[in-house]
Amino acid sequence: MKMNKLFSFVKHNQNQIIKYLLFIFTVSLIVNSFPGQPKFQYEIDFVKGKPWMEQDIVAPFDFSILKTNNQIKKEQDIITTQTLPIFVFDPIVYEEKATFFVNAFEEKWISEKKIKKDDKFTFFNLNKQNYIDNQSNKITLVKFGLQKLENFYSKGIIKLPEIYDSFENFYLKKDIVDKLDNNEDAQNLYIKTSISDCYTINQITNELNVMSNLSDEAYSFILPLLLSSIEHNITYNEFLSKRLLDSRLNELSKYTDLIQKGEVIIRKGEVVNEQNFQKLISYKNAYESQVWNKSTLSIVFFGQILLVSLTLFILFLFIKQFREEVLSQNSKIALILFQILLMVVLASFVIKLIDQTSADLGILYLIPFCILPVILKAFFDTRVALFTHLVTILIIAFIVPNNGFEFVFLQLIAGIVSILTVLKMYKRAQLFMSAGKIILTYILMYTALTMMTTGDVQSVFEGKILLYLIISGFLTLFAYPLVFLFEKMFNLVSDISLLELSDTNNPILKRLSEEAPGTFQHSLQVASLTEAGVMLIGGNTLLARAGAIYHDIGKLDNPLYFIENQTFSSNPHDQLSFSKSAEIIIKHVSDGVRLAKENNLPDELIDFIKTHHGTTAVEYFYQQVVSNSPNQDIDINHFTYSGPKPFSKETAVLMMADSVEAAARSLKKPNKENIDSIVDTIINKQIKQNQFDEADITLKQIKQVKELFKEKLINIHHARIEY
């Protein structure tokens, strides 16, 4: 029983539960993306070049002063330059090449017939003088070659790596030790050697080419054998060299001096120069490492959850109060929360990266925060886009180090400019103009803030923040493809898509113009009236126009059963009963919904198809049945559209425009009196039938729309001169 109640509760409150889950999920991801440690107490005033406005800071404990990034970089460069590369001596090379030389010598000696057949070693020629002399020459030449190779390889033949442009000395490893402890000096493991103490292959080649102590015959015989036996036996070892360099870099101290407990770090009013800045940086790191514990971090984490939850709750209150139609669709809420989450997570990632790499804080300004309101403007109105942007910037400002006020001011003003300049997202030129205005705003605002805080114009161009802001402005141009992406992700329709859907060359509209030309022309007239009406009372004109163009596509299944498409005298309804005719007429709504789904039209346009007749009746056929069957009780529900009723300004205006345009076409004398009368009659009847009760439209707005329709229809059906 309890499970049934639970399932029933979930079923009836499904949308609300999804909203709560989206809210909780977003809050948890945002908080988990935040930097792990809490913000330093004085971080907001912690800006180089600005006066220290807080009280004097006295060191509560001893701590070391960190070196600047430039200092560390210079010292690292010195160590890198002074650390010699490591080369490895391979003794096996000589053994292999000596063996190769002897074998090659023997083969060549035999092949060139230095030993005649009669001179080969036998018992009978053992004492022949020519054999003894021949063998003696051979041994002498072999020993000469081996001696040369031994001299070369013992001294070492070095292979110079391309990685080093020039160097004179290096570390030579001659044993099998492959271990480099951080506590051991390289000289204990490796021999410091000079390049001049080794051979290169070019040097050996030059030396072999001037062997003056040999005869021409012996020289020509042994030279190619020696050249082919030369190979490097001292080679560069990248792994050992890198390990040695890394060990020395790791030994580099990151500290310059010591601040003792009770020593003044900085006094109130003192300018935060380079020296003071490093003291504050060092104090901040020491403070956070010594003061913050697990208990404190838990409290901070809870505070972050509370802060983010309250901020997003304010956004939800705004939407509920002023844009309840947005709150009713979970896909729209999901899009808004996803945009906030994306920006916060991206900012958190960059801030963490800055902390880990000690990179320039200005990199944060590379993030195109203004892209958020531009994207949201394509799906929602100005208020929603602006409020969401404000909430996002406030959340990010909480984790921005040092210059939170400057960040909020810059991004908020630029966001307002982006919203006010991108009025029509579907016009690409306007997006480029908006990007230019955002860049100009960034430049002016940053210049003003810098001049105000430093009193120096030159400081505006110091650093790369201004460049980052300009790049960020250009990155807002990526809003155009992102809008298309988010459309598909969240199944929403932007102004860009509505404009594309309004193109009469779309297949379904092309078919409508060919198969039901009367309905097509009627739809265009209704679209014009609807767009004008929505523009007058406020609403999405692009949505209204697109919805009106597609509202009657259901007539494609039976176009000749609708009078605007009948081009001949006979009427197919004459062959049907009044009930059957009414059924066909009513069915064009459901047929339209089916065709819309088959052609992948968005739900926003399908709503126009469903609601353009609301729950009204097909009056003509109903009255015909009543008049022809006076004694029967006719159920009007059989002649009534299933609805639903219009539930927005746009769909309400379409219902009015559809009815009055069709009625105006039927007037034999479409003069001002007749048009005024028929417009008043039709719309007043719709009001009486409560067709607009579910739409956010007032009686005043309906009256304004009526007057507009009268004016438009008179202009359409004005008298023409007969020629």
NUVEX-195319 format. One line per 3 residues: their letters; for each residue z, y, x of C-alpha. Coordinates in Angstrom, 1 decimal, m for minus. Layout:
<nodes>
A = Z,Y,X; ... $
</nodes>
This chain:
<nodes>
MKM = 0.0,0.0,0.0; 0.9,2.4,2.8; m2.3,1.6,4.7 $
NKL = m4.3,2.3,1.5; m2.6,5.7,1.2; m3.3,6.4,4.8 $
FSF = m7.0,5.5,4.5; m7.2,7.5,1.3; m5.6,10.5,3.1 $
VKH = m8.0,10.2,6.1; m11.0,9.9,3.8; m10.1,13.0,1.8 $
NQN = m9.2,15.1,4.8; m11.8,13.9,7.2; m13.2,17.3,8.0 $
QII = m9.8,18.8,8.7; m8.7,15.9,10.9; m11.9,16.3,13.0 $
KYL = m11.2,20.0,13.4; m7.6,19.3,14.6; m8.9,16.6,17.0 $
LFI = m11.5,19.0,18.4; m8.8,21.6,18.9; m6.4,19.3,20.6 $
FTV = m9.2,17.8,22.8; m10.4,21.2,23.9; m6.9,22.4,24.7 $
SLI = m6.1,19.3,26.8; m9.3,19.5,28.8; m8.9,23.3,29.4 $
VNS = m5.3,22.9,30.7; m6.2,19.8,32.8; m9.0,21.8,34.4 $
FPG = m6.6,24.6,35.5; m5.5,24.8,39.2; m2.5,22.5,39.7 $
QPK = m0.1,25.0,41.0; 1.2,28.0,39.0; 0.3,31.6,39.8 $
FQY = 2.1,33.5,42.4; 4.5,36.2,41.0; 2.8,39.2,42.7 $
EID = m0.7,37.9,42.6; m2.0,40.7,40.3; m1.2,43.3,42.9 $
FVK = m2.3,41.2,45.8; m5.6,43.0,46.6; m6.8,44.0,50.0 $
GKP = m7.3,47.8,50.5; m5.0,48.8,47.6; m1.5,50.2,47.7 $
WME = 1.4,47.8,47.1; 2.9,48.9,43.8; 5.8,46.4,43.5 $
QDI = 9.1,46.6,45.2; 9.7,45.7,48.8; 9.3,42.0,49.6 $
VAP = 11.9,40.5,52.0; 11.3,37.0,53.3; 13.7,34.6,51.6 $
FDF = 13.0,32.0,54.3; 11.2,31.5,57.6; 7.4,31.0,57.4 $
SIL = 4.4,31.1,59.7; 1.6,33.7,59.4; m1.8,32.1,58.7 $
KTN = m4.8,33.0,60.8; m7.7,34.7,59.0; m10.8,32.7,58.3 $
NQI = m12.7,34.7,60.9; m10.0,34.0,63.6; m10.1,30.3,62.8 $
KKE = m13.9,30.3,62.9; m14.1,32.0,66.3; m11.6,29.6,67.8 $
QDI = m13.5,26.7,66.3; m16.7,28.0,67.8; m15.0,28.3,71.2 $
ITT = m13.7,24.7,71.0; m17.1,23.4,69.9; m18.8,25.2,72.8 $
QTL = m16.2,24.0,75.4; m16.0,20.4,74.3; m18.4,18.4,76.4 $
PIF = m20.6,15.7,75.0; m19.8,12.0,75.7; m22.4,9.7,77.4 $
VFD = m22.0,6.0,77.8; m22.9,4.1,81.0; m24.5,0.7,80.3 $
PIV = m24.4,m1.7,83.3; m26.4,m4.4,81.5; m29.6,m2.3,81.8 $
YEE = m29.7,m2.7,85.6; m29.2,m6.5,85.4; m32.0,m6.8,82.8 $
KAT = m34.4,m4.6,84.6; m33.8,m6.2,88.0; m34.5,m9.6,86.5 $
FFV = m37.6,m8.2,84.9; m38.8,m6.7,88.2; m38.4,m10.0,90.1 $
NAF = m40.3,m12.0,87.5; m43.0,m9.4,87.2; m43.3,m9.3,91.0 $
EEK = m43.7,m13.1,91.2; m46.4,m13.2,88.5; m48.3,m10.4,90.1 $
WIS = m48.0,m11.9,93.6; m49.5,m15.1,92.4; m52.1,m13.5,90.2 $
EKK = m53.4,m11.4,93.0; m53.6,m14.5,95.2; m51.3,m13.2,97.9 $
IKK = m50.5,m16.9,98.3; m53.6,m19.1,99.0; m53.8,m22.6,97.8 $
DDK = m53.4,m24.0,101.4; m50.4,m21.7,102.0; m48.3,m23.1,99.1 $
FTF = m45.2,m24.8,100.3; m45.7,m28.4,101.4; m44.2,m30.8,104.0 $
FNL = m47.4,m30.5,106.1; m47.8,m26.7,106.2; m44.0,m25.9,106.6 $
NKQ = m44.5,m24.8,110.2; m47.8,m23.0,109.7; m47.4,m19.4,110.9 $
NYI = m49.5,m17.8,108.1; m47.3,m19.2,105.4; m44.1,m18.1,107.1 $
DNQ = m45.5,m14.5,107.6; m46.7,m14.4,104.0; m43.3,m15.4,102.6 $
SNK = m41.5,m12.9,104.9; m43.6,m10.0,103.6; m42.9,m11.0,100.0 $
ITL = m39.2,m11.1,100.5; m39.1,m7.8,102.3; m41.1,m6.1,99.5 $
VKF = m38.9,m7.6,96.8; m35.7,m6.5,98.6; m37.2,m3.0,99.0 $
GLQ = m37.9,m2.8,95.2; m34.5,m4.2,94.2; m32.8,m1.7,96.6 $
KLE = m34.6,1.2,94.9; m33.6,0.0,91.5; m30.0,m0.4,92.5 $
NFY = m29.9,3.1,93.9; m31.3,4.6,90.7; m29.2,2.6,88.3 $
SKG = m25.9,3.0,90.2; m26.3,6.7,90.2; m27.4,6.6,86.5 $
IIK = m30.6,7.5,84.6; m29.6,9.9,81.9; m31.4,10.5,78.6 $
LPE = m30.9,14.1,77.4; m30.4,14.4,73.7; m32.3,16.9,71.5 $
IYD = m29.1,18.0,69.8; m28.0,19.9,72.9; m30.2,22.8,74.1 $
SFE = m28.6,23.1,77.5; m25.5,21.8,79.2; m24.5,21.1,82.8 $
NFY = m21.5,18.7,82.5; m20.5,15.8,80.2; m18.0,13.1,79.8 $
LKK = m19.1,9.7,81.1; m17.6,6.5,79.7; m17.9,3.5,82.2 $
DIV = m15.4,1.0,80.7; m15.1,m0.7,77.4; m12.4,1.6,76.0 $
DKL = m13.5,2.7,72.5; m10.4,4.4,71.4; m9.5,8.1,71.5 $
DNN = m6.0,8.9,70.6; m5.1,12.5,69.6; m2.3,12.5,72.2 $
EDA = m4.6,11.5,75.1; m6.8,13.9,77.1; m10.4,13.0,77.4 $
QNL = m10.3,13.1,81.2; m8.0,10.1,81.2; m10.6,8.0,79.4 $
YIK = m13.8,9.5,80.5; m15.2,10.8,83.8; m16.4,14.4,83.9 $
TSI = m19.9,14.3,85.3; m22.6,16.8,86.1; m26.3,16.3,85.1 $
SDC = m27.2,17.0,88.7; m25.3,13.8,89.7; m27.7,11.7,87.7 $
YTI = m31.3,10.8,87.7; m33.9,11.7,85.0; m37.0,9.6,84.5 $
NQI = m39.1,12.5,85.8; m37.1,12.7,89.0; m37.4,9.0,89.6 $
TNE = m41.2,9.2,89.0; m41.5,12.0,91.5; m39.5,10.1,94.1 $
LNV = m41.5,6.9,93.7; m44.7,8.7,94.1; m43.8,9.7,97.7 $
MSN = m42.7,6.3,99.2; m44.1,7.0,102.7; m42.5,4.0,104.4 $
LSD = m44.8,1.6,102.8; m48.4,0.6,103.6; m51.0,1.6,101.1 $
EAY = m51.5,m2.0,100.0; m47.7,m2.5,99.5; m47.4,0.9,97.8 $
SFI = m50.2,0.2,95.3; m48.7,m3.2,94.6; m45.0,m2.3,93.9 $
LPL = m45.3,1.2,92.3; m46.3,0.1,88.8; m43.7,m2.7,88.9 $
LLS = m41.0,m0.2,89.7; m42.1,2.3,87.1; m42.1,m0.3,84.4 $
SIE = m38.6,m1.3,85.4; m37.1,2.2,84.8; m35.0,2.8,81.6 $
HNI = m32.1,5.0,80.6; m28.7,3.6,81.3; m26.7,6.7,80.4 $
TYN = m27.1,7.7,76.8; m25.5,10.2,74.4; m22.9,8.7,72.0 $
EFL = m22.8,10.8,68.9; m19.9,9.0,67.3; m17.5,9.4,70.3 $
SKR = m18.6,13.0,70.8; m17.9,13.9,67.2; m14.6,12.1,67.3 $
LLD = m13.5,14.0,70.4; m14.6,17.3,68.8; m12.8,16.6,65.5 $
SRL = m9.6,15.6,67.4; m9.6,18.9,69.2; m10.4,20.9,66.1 $
NEL = m7.6,19.2,64.3; m5.2,20.2,67.0; m6.1,23.9,66.4 $
SKY = m3.1,25.8,65.1; m3.7,27.7,61.8; m0.8,30.1,62.5 $
TDL = m0.4,33.2,64.7; 3.2,34.3,64.3; 6.5,33.7,62.6 $
IQK = 8.1,35.7,59.8; 11.9,35.2,60.0; 14.2,35.2,57.0 $
GEV = 15.3,38.7,56.0; 12.3,40.4,57.6; 10.4,42.9,55.4 $
IIR = 6.9,41.5,54.5; 5.6,44.7,52.9; 7.1,47.9,51.5 $
KGE = 6.3,49.6,48.2; 3.4,52.1,48.5; 2.2,50.5,51.7 $
VVN = m1.6,49.8,51.8; m2.5,46.1,51.9; m4.4,46.0,55.2 $
EQN = m5.7,43.0,57.0; m2.4,42.3,58.6; m0.3,42.7,55.5 $
FQK = m2.8,40.7,53.5; m2.4,37.7,55.8; 1.4,38.0,55.6 $
LIS = 1.2,38.0,51.8; m1.2,35.0,51.8; 1.1,33.1,54.1 $
YKN = 4.2,34.0,52.0; 2.3,32.9,48.8; 1.4,29.5,50.3 $
AYE = 4.9,29.0,51.7; 6.6,30.0,48.5; 4.5,27.7,46.3 $
SQV = 5.0,24.8,48.6; 8.8,25.2,48.9; 9.8,26.6,45.5 $
WNK = 7.7,24.7,43.0; 8.9,21.1,42.2; 8.0,18.5,39.6 $
STL = 10.4,20.0,37.0; 9.0,23.5,37.4; 5.4,22.3,37.3 $
SIV = 6.2,20.4,34.0; 7.5,23.7,32.5; 4.4,25.5,33.8 $
FFG = 2.1,22.9,32.3; 3.8,23.2,28.9; 3.4,27.0,29.2 $
QIL = m0.3,26.6,29.9; m0.7,24.4,26.8; 1.2,26.9,24.7 $
LVS = m0.9,29.8,26.0; m4.3,28.2,25.5; m3.3,26.8,22.1 $
LTL = m2.2,30.2,20.8; m5.3,31.9,22.2; m7.6,29.4,20.4 $
FIL = m5.5,29.5,17.3; m6.1,33.3,17.1; m9.9,32.5,17.3 $
FLF = m9.5,30.0,14.4; m7.6,32.6,12.3; m10.4,35.1,12.9 $
IKQ = m13.0,32.6,11.8; m11.0,31.5,8.7; m10.4,35.1,7.7 $
FRE = m13.9,36.6,8.2; m16.3,33.7,8.7; m15.1,30.8,6.6 $
EVL = m18.6,29.4,6.3; m18.5,28.7,10.0; m15.2,26.9,9.7 $
SQN = m16.6,24.6,7.0; m19.1,23.0,9.5; m17.6,20.9,12.2 $
SKI = m20.8,21.1,14.2; m20.5,24.8,14.5; m16.8,24.6,15.5 $
ALI = m17.7,22.0,18.1; m20.4,24.3,19.5; m17.9,27.2,19.8 $
LFQ = m15.2,25.1,21.5; m17.7,23.5,23.8; m19.0,26.9,25.0 $
ILL = m15.4,28.0,25.7; m14.6,24.7,27.4; m17.7,24.8,29.6 $
MVV = m17.0,28.3,30.9; m13.3,27.7,31.5; m14.0,24.4,33.3 $
LAS = m16.7,25.9,35.4; m14.5,28.9,36.4; m11.6,26.5,37.2 $
FVI = m13.8,24.4,39.4; m15.0,27.5,41.4; m11.4,28.8,41.8 $
KLI = m10.3,25.3,43.1; m13.2,25.3,45.5; m12.3,28.8,46.7 $
DQT = m8.7,27.6,47.3; m9.8,24.5,49.2; m12.4,26.1,51.4 $
SAD = m11.0,29.6,51.7; m14.3,30.9,50.5; m15.0,34.4,49.3 $
LGI = m13.3,35.1,45.9; m16.3,37.0,44.8; m18.2,33.7,44.3 $
LYL = m16.4,33.6,40.9; m18.7,36.4,39.8; m21.7,34.3,40.3 $
IPF = m20.9,32.5,37.0; m23.0,34.0,34.2; m20.1,34.6,31.7 $
CIL = m22.4,36.8,29.6; m24.6,33.8,28.8; m21.9,32.6,26.4 $
PVI = m22.2,35.5,23.9; m25.9,35.5,24.2; m26.1,31.8,23.2 $
LKA = m23.6,32.2,20.4; m25.5,35.2,19.1; m28.5,32.9,18.5 $
FFD = m26.4,30.7,16.1; m23.8,33.1,14.7; m23.3,36.8,14.0 $
TRV = m22.1,39.5,16.4; m18.5,39.3,15.5; m18.2,35.6,16.2 $
ALF = m20.0,35.9,19.5; m17.9,38.8,20.6; m14.5,37.3,19.6 $
THL = m15.3,34.0,21.2; m16.3,35.8,24.4; m13.1,37.8,24.4 $
VTI = m11.0,34.6,23.9; m12.8,32.9,26.8; m12.4,35.7,29.2 $
LII = m8.7,36.0,28.4; m8.1,32.3,29.1; m10.1,32.5,32.4 $
AFI = m8.2,35.7,33.4; m5.0,33.7,33.5; m6.2,31.6,36.4 $
VPN = m8.2,34.3,38.3; m6.4,35.1,41.5; m5.6,38.7,42.6 $
NGF = m7.9,40.8,40.4; m7.4,39.7,36.8; m7.7,43.1,35.3 $
EFV = m10.9,43.9,37.2; m12.4,40.5,36.0; m11.4,41.1,32.4 $
FLQ = m12.8,44.6,32.3; m16.1,43.8,33.9; m16.8,40.7,31.9 $
LIA = m15.7,42.1,28.6; m17.8,45.3,28.9; m20.8,43.3,30.1 $
GIV = m20.3,40.8,27.2; m20.3,43.6,24.7; m23.5,45.0,26.2 $
SIL = m25.2,41.6,26.0; m24.3,41.2,22.4; m25.5,44.6,21.4 $
TVL = m28.7,44.4,23.3; m29.8,40.9,22.2; m30.4,41.6,18.6 $
KMY = m33.4,39.3,18.2; m33.1,36.3,20.5; m36.5,35.0,19.5 $
KRA = m38.1,37.9,21.3; m38.3,36.9,24.9; m38.9,40.4,26.1 $
QLF = m35.7,41.5,24.6; m33.8,38.9,26.6; m35.3,40.3,29.8 $
MSA = m34.3,43.8,28.8; m30.8,42.6,28.0; m30.5,41.0,31.4 $
GKI = m31.5,44.3,33.0; m28.9,46.2,31.0; m26.2,43.6,31.9 $
ILT = m27.0,44.1,35.6; m26.9,47.9,35.2; m23.5,47.6,33.4 $
YIL = m22.1,45.4,36.2; m23.3,47.8,38.9; m21.9,50.9,37.1 $
MYT = m18.6,49.3,36.1; m17.9,47.7,39.6; m18.8,51.0,41.3 $
ALT = m16.4,52.9,39.1; m13.6,50.4,39.5; m14.0,50.3,43.3 $
MMT = m14.2,54.1,43.7; m11.1,54.5,41.5; m9.0,52.0,43.4 $
TGD = m10.1,52.8,47.0; m11.3,56.4,46.8; m14.3,55.4,48.9 $
VQS = m17.9,55.1,48.0; m18.8,53.0,51.1; m16.4,50.2,50.0 $
VFE = m18.7,49.5,47.0; m21.2,47.9,49.3; m18.7,46.0,51.4 $
GKI = m18.6,42.3,50.7; m21.0,40.4,48.4; m19.4,40.9,44.9 $
LLY = m22.1,43.4,43.9; m24.8,41.0,44.9; m23.0,38.2,43.0 $
LII = m22.8,40.3,39.8; m26.6,41.1,40.0; m27.4,37.4,40.4 $
SGF = m25.1,36.6,37.5; m27.0,39.0,35.3; m30.3,37.3,36.1 $
LTL = m28.8,33.9,35.3; m28.3,35.0,31.7; m32.1,34.4,31.3 $
FAY = m31.2,30.7,31.2; m29.8,31.3,27.7; m33.2,30.7,26.2 $
PLV = m33.6,27.0,27.2; m29.9,26.4,26.7; m30.2,27.5,23.1 $
FLF = m32.8,24.7,22.5; m30.5,22.2,24.3; m27.5,23.1,22.2 $
EKM = m29.6,22.9,19.0; m30.3,19.3,19.7; m26.8,18.5,20.8 $
FNL = m25.0,19.9,17.8; m27.8,19.6,15.2; m27.9,23.3,14.5 $
VSD = m30.6,25.8,13.9; m31.1,29.0,15.9; m33.1,32.1,15.1 $
ISL = m35.7,30.8,17.6; m36.2,27.6,15.7; m36.3,29.4,12.3 $
LEL = m39.1,31.6,13.6; m41.0,28.6,14.8; m40.5,26.8,11.4 $
SDT = m41.8,29.9,9.6; m45.2,29.4,11.3; m47.6,28.5,8.5 $
NNP = m49.5,26.3,10.9; m46.7,23.7,10.8; m48.2,20.4,9.5 $
ILK = m46.2,20.3,6.2; m47.1,24.0,5.4; m50.7,23.4,6.4 $
RLS = m50.8,20.5,4.0; m49.2,22.7,1.3; m51.9,25.4,1.7 $
EEA = m54.7,22.8,1.4; m53.4,20.5,m1.4; m51.3,23.0,m3.4 $
PGT = m52.7,26.5,m2.6; m51.1,28.1,m5.7; m47.7,26.8,m4.6 $
FQH = m48.3,28.0,m1.1; m49.2,31.5,m2.2; m46.2,31.5,m4.5 $
SLQ = m43.9,30.4,m1.6; m45.2,33.2,0.6; m44.5,35.8,m2.1 $
VAS = m41.0,34.4,m2.7; m40.4,34.4,1.1; m41.3,38.1,1.3 $
LTE = m39.0,38.9,m1.7; m36.1,36.8,m0.4; m36.3,38.3,3.1 $
AGV = m36.2,41.8,1.7; m33.3,41.0,m0.6; m31.2,39.4,2.2 $
MLI = m32.0,42.3,4.5; m30.7,44.7,1.8; m27.3,43.0,1.2 $
GGN = m26.8,41.5,4.6; m27.4,38.0,5.8; m29.7,35.9,8.0 $
TLL = m33.2,37.1,7.1; m35.0,34.5,9.3; m33.1,31.7,7.6 $
ARA = m33.8,33.2,4.1; m37.6,33.5,4.9; m37.9,30.0,6.3 $
GAI = m35.9,28.4,3.5; m38.1,30.2,0.9; m41.3,29.1,2.5 $
YHD = m40.3,25.4,2.3; m38.4,25.5,m1.0; m41.3,24.1,m3.1 $
IGK = m42.8,21.5,m0.7; m41.8,18.8,m3.2; m44.7,19.9,m5.4 $
LDN = m47.1,18.2,m2.9; m46.6,14.8,m4.5; m47.9,16.0,m7.9 $
PLY = m49.5,19.5,m7.3; m51.7,19.5,m10.4; m48.7,19.2,m12.7 $
FIE = m47.7,22.7,m11.7; m49.6,25.5,m13.4; m50.2,27.6,m10.2 $
NQT = m52.3,24.8,m8.8; m54.4,24.2,m11.9; m57.9,25.5,m11.5 $
FSS = m59.4,24.0,m14.6; m58.8,24.2,m18.3; m57.3,20.8,m18.9 $
NPH = m53.6,20.3,m18.3; m52.3,16.9,m17.2; m49.1,17.5,m19.2 $
DQL = m51.2,17.3,m22.4; m51.4,13.6,m21.8; m47.6,13.2,m21.3 $
SFS = m44.5,13.4,m23.5; m42.3,16.5,m23.1; m39.6,14.4,m21.6 $
KSA = m41.9,12.8,m19.0; m43.3,16.3,m18.1; m39.8,17.6,m17.6 $
EII = m39.0,14.6,m15.4; m42.0,15.3,m13.2; m41.1,19.0,m12.9 $
IKH = m37.5,18.3,m12.1; m38.4,15.6,m9.6; m40.1,18.1,m7.3 $
VSD = m36.6,19.0,m5.9; m35.8,15.5,m4.9; m39.3,15.0,m3.6 $
GVR = m38.9,18.1,m1.5; m35.7,16.9,0.0; m37.4,13.6,0.9 $
LAK = m40.4,15.3,2.5; m38.2,17.6,4.4; m36.2,14.7,5.9 $
ENN = m39.5,12.9,6.7; m40.7,16.0,8.6; m37.3,16.4,10.4 $
LPD = m36.5,19.8,8.8; m33.0,20.9,9.5; m30.2,20.7,6.8 $
ELI = m30.1,24.5,6.5; m33.6,24.5,5.1; m33.0,21.4,2.9 $
DFI = m30.2,23.4,1.3; m32.7,25.9,0.0; m34.8,23.0,m1.6 $
KTH = m31.7,21.5,m3.3; m30.4,24.8,m4.7; m33.4,26.9,m5.6 $
HGT = m33.1,25.8,m9.3; m29.4,25.2,m9.3; m28.3,23.5,m12.5 $
TAV = m30.7,25.4,m14.8; m32.8,23.6,m17.4; m36.6,23.3,m17.8 $
EYF = m36.5,25.5,m20.8; m40.1,25.2,m22.0; m40.1,21.4,m22.4 $
YQQ = m36.6,21.4,m23.8; m37.5,23.8,m26.5; m40.6,21.9,m27.3 $
VVS = m38.6,18.7,m27.8; m36.1,20.5,m29.9; m38.7,22.1,m32.1 $
NSP = m40.6,18.9,m32.6; m37.5,16.8,m33.3; m35.3,19.1,m35.4 $
NQD = m33.2,16.2,m36.8; m32.4,14.7,m33.4; m29.5,15.6,m31.1 $
IDI = m31.3,16.3,m27.8; m29.2,16.0,m24.6; m30.1,19.0,m22.5 $
NHF = m28.8,17.2,m19.4; m32.1,15.2,m19.4; m33.9,18.5,m18.9 $
TYS = m31.5,20.0,m16.3; m31.8,20.1,m12.5; m29.1,18.2,m10.7 $
GPK = m28.2,21.1,m8.4; m26.1,22.0,m6.5; m25.8,25.7,m7.3 $
PFS = m26.5,28.2,m4.5; m23.6,28.5,m2.1; m24.7,31.4,0.1 $
KET = m26.3,34.8,m0.1; m29.5,33.5,1.2; m29.8,30.6,m1.3 $
AVL = m28.7,32.9,m4.2; m31.4,35.5,m3.4; m34.0,32.7,m3.2 $
MMA = m33.1,31.5,m6.7; m33.6,35.0,m8.1; m36.8,35.6,m6.1 $
DSV = m38.3,32.2,m7.1; m37.7,32.8,m10.8; m38.8,36.4,m11.1 $
EAA = m41.9,35.9,m9.0; m43.1,33.0,m11.1; m42.3,34.9,m14.3 $
ARS = m44.1,38.1,m13.1; m47.3,36.0,m12.5; m47.3,35.0,m16.1 $
LKK = m47.2,38.5,m17.4; m50.4,39.6,m19.1; m49.6,43.3,m18.6 $
PNK = m47.5,43.5,m15.4; m46.5,47.1,m15.9; m43.1,48.7,m15.0 $
ENI = m41.5,48.1,m18.4; m42.5,44.5,m18.6; m41.5,43.7,m15.0 $
DSI = m38.1,45.5,m15.4; m37.4,43.6,m18.6; m38.3,40.2,m17.3 $
VDT = m36.3,40.7,m14.0; m33.2,41.8,m15.9; m33.6,39.0,m18.4 $
IIN = m34.0,36.2,m15.9; m31.3,37.2,m13.4; m28.8,38.1,m16.2 $
KQI = m29.3,34.7,m17.7; m28.6,33.1,m14.3; m25.4,35.1,m14.0 $
KQN = m24.4,34.0,m17.6; m25.1,30.4,m16.6; m22.7,30.8,m13.6 $
QFD = m25.4,29.9,m11.1; m23.9,32.3,m8.5; m20.3,31.4,m8.8 $
EAD = m20.2,29.4,m5.6; m22.2,31.9,m3.5; m20.6,34.7,m1.5 $
ITL = m22.5,37.4,m3.4; m21.1,40.2,m5.6; m22.3,41.6,m8.8 $
KQI = m23.1,44.9,m7.0; m25.3,43.1,m4.5; m27.0,41.2,m7.3 $
KQV = m27.8,44.5,m9.0; m29.1,45.9,m5.7; m31.4,42.8,m5.3 $
KEL = m32.6,43.2,m8.9; m33.7,46.8,m8.3; m35.4,45.8,m5.1 $
FKE = m37.3,43.0,m6.8; m38.5,45.4,m9.6; m39.8,47.8,m7.0 $
KLI = m41.5,45.0,m4.9; m43.1,43.3,m8.0; m44.5,46.6,m9.3 $
NIH = m46.1,47.2,m5.9; m47.6,43.7,m5.9; m48.9,43.8,m9.5 $
HAR = m50.0,47.5,m9.5; m53.0,48.4,m11.6; m56.4,48.2,m9.8 $
IEY = m59.5,50.2,m10.4; m62.4,48.3,m12.0; m65.6,48.7,m10.1 $
</nodes>
